[in-house]
């Protein structure tokens, strides 16, 4: 190896596991230890409204992005999907349907006013996403990766997850490569966002040798790796 | 190996040129195995892979898949290499007299270990607790005990409608709490059901109510169990497990674990038994074979002293929850052959094919730092040099070829191939032991320099070796000093016997599952008949059995000049094994003894056919003392986790660490922890795999 400038590691995004992502109620929202039943229920309702309020707030941000962006028909914003997913989760967790609570909020002017406090977005929505960006990238929890194939050859893709960036992202890939350097890579890989996942559409030439091919998906703007794709081309 | 596998993935397009420097002639460290006479498998100890080892299985599935895709793989499919098993057992002295055997069958679960997993699919602590309550209720209902007093069963305390009405649920909780004494199986079963439903609600709001309910259920259930099960040997284990689950339940609420941002780390400073005791577990349950078995399997005895059990509560609970409620496919998986054959040989072949280089017979002696003062995350340094003893030179400057074929598959031998080494005949005759910490003989030395010979370093030695190879780091970095002081290791011992009679003939009844909680020093054992076809016997034995346990440290640690130390400890293991077979083993295998009560030594299979008679015949079997610093098993005593350092730590900007001794998210001595750590090390250098893809890293 020739002497060159010393290479340094990049600091990781975080350095510890997330042990418990349920944030709990803020301390000042906790019922006192000896709270009576009515008080506990009051807290339940309060928290329920807060969660609904947060969902409505995020929904509004998503709607703003949707109207301001240039998404195609297939590019359903994941923000809205995340919202509906959270609503479903809410209905399971709070054990009452989100729509019932929404109904109650809409009927009660006092509560409606209270919820409006939570629905104001803290920051103005961006005027538009980056050119060609197929993925709104809301949240850093990750998004599933699925595959579609073009060509006559049979192939299987390994489903995985792409890391979320919390920012709109322009996805890019340099293709899929075999561990055997003698085999040609799969260079025609198009990435698009569907309602439920990122879809890697891989074109497989008729003369492509069978084997396993892998590649990295990265953010074209920051060059951050977001995840890996692996497909197996069958004989 | 996991870090090398990740960094050499084709996805990186050759960004990293990886070279592995390895002491001696084989890979695997504590997981290494070798092939001895008749191609028999010789292990460091007893290895099984638990059904939640998702990262370990992910790597191996990728490895086997890659080799198969390359065509003509001698290793086959990963599903042929790992064999599912659903039964575990305990065999221990009974309370009054005789012996008690307890076996549990764990039903198969959907999926396979290593399947892609989303974060949403990982259980939350509330989810685990809900399953634990379900287990408790099932245990309770499984005991067919008449309700005393003949009282009519109470009306159900909860109804499905409560899931959509928290107020009704809380009403039911309050009503139950107003009942006074909880008694009767039916009331308790209903109370548990109610608790199980309640746990699904938003936890933060109800913790005080849950805690009161859990404590009341716990008190009532303990009373009921004492009345009905304690005198009944058949059901005593139910009582003991229920008692422990109740303590966990109460402790979860009492310590606010459901909402604590630290997850189970919040109780990591407690010793596991102490924490359970604090939350109401009885002494009987704490000393039960079930708990002893968990300590035995984790080799959790400081300095190898059976009177010093030591297991941090948080990780112990995390491990138990994942083991019993987080497995996929089967509870645990046996390896078709040795760890070396099933894990490290395929990894080696796959890595070689990817272009990874291996330098065997390189013993690390020093990690040299750049000049400077004290090191800390805010005052980082870097590795400037890596010094090695070159233990042997390879003839003609070629690469050492480490694998040998046995039964058609590439395997690691138990001894190096001296024919490939310069002056190999002399080294063999003089008995050079390349894996002994105390044998410092060498053929040369070599120092690598940053930017000239390397850019980035993954330090993969075990914690026991750190004081010997990282003197400069320890001198300048207080965190590393605290880590090496806090993270303890323990020596272990193991022996294997090949028998010409199978276990049924020896008098063992039941499936050949892994058995723990037996007598010290060899408290854990497993029938390994399934590996015999992978060995190379001319006349196959009927079975082989592996035993293992901790090995007590001598009062004074041996100095580096005590070259005979490993042989002395190995001889100690041999004597212990012979004594063990001569007497305690009769409780396991009554059929192994003649009419005079002597062990039938002639059952021990000997490939030469010339083995001596009597106890001396044990000399044809295999035993070992794992006393090398890097071979010692890593413990997780209470209060030690916070001193572990993560592979993601930035104190050294060109160094990361890997091993089950690091702060890897699952701080327990096991292959899953080692592989999680290796994947974290790869992430530290390359950004991949994403932390979210390291299964179980983000876990309560």
Boltz contact constraints between the chains, C-beta under 6 A:
constraints:
  - contact:
      token1: [A, 1]
      token2: [B, 453]
      max_distance: 6.0
  - contact:
      token1: [A, 3]
      token2: [B, 451]
      max_distance: 6.0
  - contact:
      token1: [A, 3]
      token2: [B, 452]
      max_distance: 6.0
  - contact:
      token1: [A, 4]
      token2: [B, 451]
      max_distance: 6.0
  - contact:
      token1: [A, 6]
      token2: [B, 451]
      max_distance: 6.0
  - contact:
      token1: [A, 7]
      token2: [B, 455]
      max_distance: 6.0
  - contact:
      token1: [A, 8]
      token2: [B, 653]
      max_distance: 6.0
  - contact:
      token1: [A, 9]
      token2: [B, 653]
      max_distance: 6.0
  - contact:
      token1: [A, 11]
      token2: [B, 650]
      max_distance: 6.0
  - contact:
      token1: [A, 12]
      token2: [B, 648]
      max_distance: 6.0
  - contact:
      token1: [A, 15]
      token2: [B, 646]
      max_distance: 6.0
  - contact:
      token1: [A, 15]
      token2: [B, 648]
      max_distance: 6.0
  - contact:
      token1: [A, 17]
      token2: [B, 665]
      max_distance: 6.0
  - contact:
      token1: [A, 17]
      token2: [B, 697]
      max_distance: 6.0
  - contact:
      token1: [A, 17]
      token2: [B, 698]
      max_distance: 6.0
  - contact:
      token1: [A, 18]
      token2: [B, 698]
      max_distance: 6.0
  - contact:
      token1: [A, 19]
      token2: [B, 262]
      max_distance: 6.0
  - contact:
      token1: [A, 19]
      token2: [B, 263]
      max_distance: 6.0
  - contact:
      token1: [A, 19]
      token2: [B, 700]
      max_distance: 6.0
  - contact:
      token1: [A, 20]
      token2: [B, 261]
      max_distance: 6.0
  - contact:
      token1: [A, 20]
      token2: [B, 263]
      max_distance: 6.0
  - contact:
      token1: [A, 20]
      token2: [B, 700]
      max_distance: 6.0
  - contact:
      token1: [A, 24]
      token2: [B, 204]
      max_distance: 6.0
  - contact:
      token1: [A, 24]
      token2: [B, 259]
      max_distance: 6.0
  - contact:
      token1: [A, 25]
      token2: [B, 204]
      max_distance: 6.0
  - contact:
      token1: [A, 33]
      token2: [B, 208]
      max_distance: 6.0
  - contact:
      token1: [A, 37]
      token2: [B, 170]
      max_distance: 6.0
  - contact:
      token1: [A, 37]
      token2: [B, 174]
      max_distance: 6.0
  - contact:
      token1: [A, 41]
      token2: [B, 167]
      max_distance: 6.0
  - contact:
      token1: [A, 43]
      token2: [B, 205]
      max_distance: 6.0
  - contact:
      token1: [A, 44]
      token2: [B, 166]
      max_distance: 6.0
  - contact:
      token1: [A, 44]
      token2: [B, 205]
      max_distance: 6.0
  - contact:
      token1: [A, 93]
      token2: [B, 202]
      max_distance: 6.0
  - contact:
      token1: [A, 95]
      token2: [B, 163]
      max_distance: 6.0
  - contact:
      token1: [A, 95]
      token2: [B, 164]
      max_distance: 6.0
  - contact:
      token1: [A, 95]
      token2: [B, 166]
      max_distance: 6.0
  - contact:
      token1: [A, 95]
      token2: [B, 201]
      max_distance: 6.0
  - contact:
      token1: [A, 96]
      token2: [B, 164]
      max_distance: 6.0
  - contact:
      token1: [A, 142]
      token2: [B, 692]
      max_distance: 6.0
  - contact:
      token1: [A, 159]
      token2: [B, 116]
      max_distance: 6.0
  - contact:
      token1: [A, 163]
      token2: [B, 690]
      max_distance: 6.0
  - contact:
      token1: [A, 163]
      token2: [B, 692]
      max_distance: 6.0
  - contact:
      token1: [A, 177]
      token2: [B, 10]
      max_distance: 6.0
  - contact:
      token1: [A, 177]
      token2: [B, 13]
      max_distance: 6.0
  - contact:
      token1: [A, 179]
      token2: [B, 10]
      max_distance: 6.0
  - contact:
      token1: [A, 179]
      token2: [B, 66]
      max_distance: 6.0
  - contact:
      token1: [A, 179]
      token2: [B, 354]
      max_distance: 6.0
  - contact:
      token1: [A, 211]
      token2: [B, 69]
      max_distance: 6.0
  - contact:
      token1: [A, 212]
      token2: [B, 66]
      max_distance: 6.0
  - contact:
      token1: [A, 212]
      token2: [B, 69]
      max_distance: 6.0
  - contact:
      token1: [A, 214]
      token2: [B, 10]
      max_distance: 6.0
  - contact:
      token1: [A, 214]
      token2: [B, 11]
      max_distance: 6.0
  - contact:
      token1: [A, 215]
      token2: [B, 11]
      max_distance: 6.0
  - contact:
      token1: [A, 216]
      token2: [B, 11]
      max_distance: 6.0
  - contact:
      token1: [A, 225]
      token2: [B, 687]
      max_distance: 6.0
  - contact:
      token1: [A, 225]
      token2: [B, 688]
      max_distance: 6.0
  - contact:
      token1: [A, 227]
      token2: [B, 690]
      max_distance: 6.0
  - contact:
      token1: [A, 228]
      token2: [B, 11]
      max_distance: 6.0
